[in-house]
Each structure stands twice: as C-alpha cells, then as structure tokens.
Amino acid sequence: MNKYEIFKKNINDLINIDLNYYKEKQMKRRITSLMNRNGFDDFNKYFQELKSDKVLLDQFINYLTINVSEFYRNPSQWRVLKTDILPNLIDKVKRPLKIWSSACSTGEEPYSLVMLMSNFYPLDEIKILATDIDVGAIEKAKTSIYSEKALVNLPVKFKEQYFQQIGDSYKIKEEIKKCVKFNRLDLLKDSFPKDIDLITCRNVMIYFTDEAKELLYKKFHSSLSSDGILFVGSTEQIILPERYNFRTIKTFFYKKMD
C-alpha cells in the first residue's frame, strides 16, 4: 500500500471522511498542494501533525470540503426555480414544501431558499433543512455574516429587506435565520431525510467518482417525495437520468419517477 493509500485510510479513521469517493487525481493534487503549503513533503508526517494540531486539521477539513458559495449562485437557475419549478410543485403538494439544502456550505444557499420561498409563503411557514459534512462551515452559516461580494447576485429587494449592514459586512436578520435548521451530514455515509419535496445538491458531485455519484442519485431518489425535484449544479447534469429513475424537467432540475 503506497503512502497516499495509507493516508486515505488514516483520514477515514480520524475524521470519518472516505477519500476513495473523491476523484483521485484531483483530490491528491489538492491535498499535496495544501500539504506543501504547510511545509510538509510526506503524507505520513502530515497526518501525524493533523492528529495533534486542531487548527491544522480544521484547515484540512475546510479545504477538503471545498466551501465556495454565494447567494443566488447561477441566477438564471434561481429564476427557473421561481417561475417554473416551485409554482408547479406547490400546486401539486398543497402544503408548505419540505426543502433540503444537502451541501449547504456556509449557508448562502439555504438562506437564499428561504428568501425565494418568501414569494410563496409567510416566513413562519418556511422550514429549510440545511446539512454539510463540515462543522466549521455550519458554524459560519449560523453566524450569518457575509461579505458584500457574496450578495452580488441576490435580488436587491432581499438585500434591503433581510440584511443588516455592519461595516463592510452584511448580517442576515433573525426572521430568516429562524427558518433554517442546520445539521452535520455526510452524504456518502449517513441516512437521508424522507419525503423531501425539493433537494438542492449543487457544485459538490463534480468532485466525486462515478461510483459515488451513482450512490447519491439512488439515495436522493429514495429521499424525495412522489413529486419531488432534485436541483443540481451548473456543471453536474445527470447523464441518462432515467437510469436512476429521474426525468429531466428543466436543465439542472430532475423529477423523481416511480
């Protein structure tokens, strides 16, 4: 077993993240770059330091889970969600939707979903489940303070209505925060919530192997309600979605088929 294979096994034992599900070349290159930046040239030495240095370990986890997010990322897709997907879904379901932001990173996506849903429901009827593998990202999401750059694609009315400016930063108001419940969840290892009407999983699967993607598509299918929709990222279209009992209804949006 080579040093990287041993490193992957050790990381799985230490933080319960299985690097075998990630594309090997891409992930190994990322880890090697981070390792070298911290002055290490050996996987075993780096791992020994990760075991004893919490700051270094937190940096590793944050880098590993690739937390890049912004409000209304890919705005055209949010317009489709608002004008086409949600009205049809709401009409069929006849109750407040159950929505899950499955790789919520630092919170921009689930908070965006609350604001979008405020076009259809009063805030006290909106509940979003938001999960991520990275506890650090979730903690940042709970603080709900963001740079102006993160808000660049957000509709102006939401920025004015739901944020408080603090210096150069923007803090989400409590009325929006109360609509989101954050939990840690490993998509590849943990069980999924049931009867979800809309699942967002965006800009995550691009890093996974085909085997991991297949596993996730099956788990998402099982997690969705009978009319449920899966919303994926702009580089993550599902090839032949029928193999996983999904039907394309709009680009990046897939309906569950029985």
Secondary structure as UniProt FT lines:
FT   HELIX           3..15
FT   HELIX           19..21
FT   HELIX           24..37
FT   TURN            38..39
FT   HELIX           43..52
FT   HELIX           54..64
FT   TURN            65..66
FT   TURN            71..72
FT   HELIX           75..80
FT   HELIX           81..85
FT   HELIX           86..93
FT   STRAND          99..101
FT   TURN            102..103
FT   TURN            105..107
FT   HELIX           108..117
FT   TURN            118..120
FT   HELIX           123..125
FT   STRAND          128..132
FT   HELIX           135..143
FT   STRAND          145..147
FT   HELIX           148..151
FT   TURN            152..153
FT   HELIX           156..162
FT   STRAND          163..166
FT   TURN            167..168
FT   STRAND          169..172
FT   HELIX           174..177
FT   TURN            178..179
FT   STRAND          180..184
FT   TURN            187..189
FT   STRAND          196..201
FT   HELIX           205..207
FT   HELIX           210..223
FT   STRAND          224..232
FT   TURN            234..235
FT   HELIX           241..244
FT   STRAND          246..250
FT   TURN            251..252
FT   STRAND          253..256
//
